[in-house]
Amino acid sequence: MEIQPVKTIEKVLRPVVAPFIGHVMKAFQTIGRLPKLAIIKFQQILRVMLQTRETSLKNYILIGSYYVSKRLLLFITLLILVLIFFIFIRPPAIVNKWLNRVPVLQENTTKLTSFSGNGKVVGTEKAARYEGGLVDGLYAGKGKLYHKNGILAYEGDFEKGQKSGAGSLYDEHGALLYKGAFAGDAYNGAGTLYTPDQKVLYIGEFQNSKYGGAGKLFAPSGDLLYEGAFNGGLYNGAGKLFSSGGIAQYEGEFAAGQYSGAGKLYDTKGLLVYEGGFKNGSYSGDGTEYSASGLMKFKGQFLAGTYGGEGTAFDEKGVPRFKGTYVSGALNGAGEAYDELGKLVYKGDFKAGVYDGLGTVFDADGAPLLRSFFAGGQASLQGFLGLSSKKVEDLLGKPAEVTLQDVSVMLAGQEAAVDASAGTPAAAAGDAAVGAETTAPPAAGAGDAAAAAAVGVKLLLSYPAYQLSLLVEPAKGNPKEAVVTSLSIWGSKPLALLQPAIETVKKRGEPNDAGYVVMETEVGAGSGTYTNSYYKGDYLFTLTHFDKTKEAHLLQVSSTK
């Protein structure tokens, strides 16, 4: 039996091709762009060729050494066209799935809004907008988003049309901007932010595209700038700030990008400058400030970046020099001053960092040297004048001795100071002033002085611990009240402190640095003594000397009014 290959192939392909012929014919019938007659003519030719059997060589085409049926070639051509149409032009969903091909969808169309599955969304200019999963037209699952120039803009997870999950974001030039977690189209969760030149800018946690949570921020040089907690893009919580070269600058608590809470501040070399409380970027609360040598400079309370409250200031050797209440960086109110060895030299009131108010100066042995009022750092003994006897007792305590004077007594201690033969401080203190009628017992105090004032007498109140005597007598405006009208200081130690400030030689009528003006000098006072008198404002200061000595042994202060 003779085998006819052409007829055998025809028999095999006819059942396969036949179902598609009707579709092909119908497709050609619907092509409205071709002239109707050409379509009819082509249909006639196609019908004739399909129905005509091979009866002569004219129905074959010689290909090489073989004759191939024209009708077979037509079947093959039609099959190829059908495959092209259903694979490339209008493929069904099963073909796209089998070939792993995604459908192309136009954005802003109803077809897109009803589509679910993998697809490619294009704009009006046919440029790709998105490629990946879709649910009811919204980006979902894995996908890629593109810039208008066709460069990849985002690759990662989507949910309900927004970036959500893990992904990578790129700029219009393809440079990586961010890689990490997304939620609601914003950076949310752990991620890494990059500079345009692909250096790491930040690595850590994000909240709504801002630094939020634990993270590390880097300088353009690549050095670590900050490591710690963030909130709203600002340093917030515990963290560590670095200067260039990775040297620690600050370590502690932050709030809204500023030092706030407990922390440590360092200089450019990494040496500790301050440790303690901060508020709004400034020292605030309890803290310790350090010098460049590492020794304490100040320990106590701070306010708005300066000393404010109780504290102690130290010198460059770490020795405490000032202790007390500070206001705006300087001692104000009660405080203490110490020498370079740390020994107490003053205890009392301060103002703007200098002695001002009532205070006591101590000698090298820690004994009281001078109890006085001070102004601008200088002793102001005239501050006692005009005080009531009760106020004096509140400030100095009860006097050790009260001497009742008659109306003829002059400045306190003036008469006894001339007793050169005695030459003792006790004599100068006025233990037997001219005209004295009696000596009150040591327990006498403010009540006795007020009673004495009521009968128009004077009292000499003595304080040997301070080598100070105060003369009290009836006040001009209120005879029943005893007030201080003059005072005397004796003893070498307090006078050695006071004399240099008063007796700085200047031209007559010209004040010295402390404001004292020469009134008269070297006035004979009898029995080998002389006096030098000075005035300052409305007060007279008289220093009594022994002949041929520069050191005074008595200072008397009274009012010129």
RATA-V138424 format. One line per field, one symbol per residue. ss: DSSP state (H for helix, E for strand, - for the rest). psi: psi as a letter, one per 30 degrees, with the letter a starting at -180 (. if undefined). A space follows every 50 residues. Layout:
ss=???
psi=???
//
This chain:
ss=----HHHHHHHHHHHHHHHHHHHHHHHHH------HHHHHHHHHHHHHHH H-----HHHEEEE--EEEEHHHHHHHHHHHHHHHHHHHH---HHHHHH-- --EEEE---HHHH---EEEEEE-----EEEEEEEE--EEEEEEEEE---- -EEEEEEEE--EEEEEEEEE-----EEEEEEEE--EEEEEEEEE-----E EEEEEEE--EEEEEEEEE-----EEEEEEEE--EEEEEEEEE-HHH-EEE EEEEE--EEEEEEEEE-----EEEEEEEE--EEEEEEEEE-----EEEEE EEE--EEEEEEEEE-----EEEEEEEE--EEEEEEEEE-----EEEEEEE E--EEEEEEEEE-----EEEEEEEE--EE-HHHH---EHHHHHHHH---- EEEEE----------HHH------HHHH---------EEE-----HHHHH HHHH---EEEEEEHHH-EEEEEEE-------EEEEEEEEE-HHHHHHHHH HH--------------EEEEEEEEEE--EEEEEEEE--EEEEEEEE---- -EEEEEEEE--
psi=kkkjeeeeeeeefefeeeffeeeeeeeefgjffkkeeeeeeeeeeeeeee fkljflffglkjjbgkkkkeeeeeeeeeeeeeeeefeeeikleeeeeegh kklkkklhlfeefgkkaklkklafggkkekkakkjhfkkkaklkkklfgf kkekkbklkhglkjaklkklafggkkekkbklkhglkjaklkkllfggkk ekkbkljhglkjaklkkklfffkkekkaklkgflkjaklkkkakggkkek kbklkhflkjaklkklaffgkkekkbklkhflkkaklkkklffflkekkb klkhflkjaklkklafggkkekkakkkhflkjaklkklaffgkkfkkbkl khflkjaklkklaffgkkekjlllkgfkkiffffkfkleeeeeeefaklf kkkkllffkbkkfeefffieeegkeeeffhfilkfkelkllffkbeeeee eeefgglkkjkkieeghkkkkklkkefjffkklkfllkklkeeeefeeee fehjklkkfkkaffgkkkeklhkkglhglllkklljbgkkjkkklkkgkf klgkkkklkf.
//
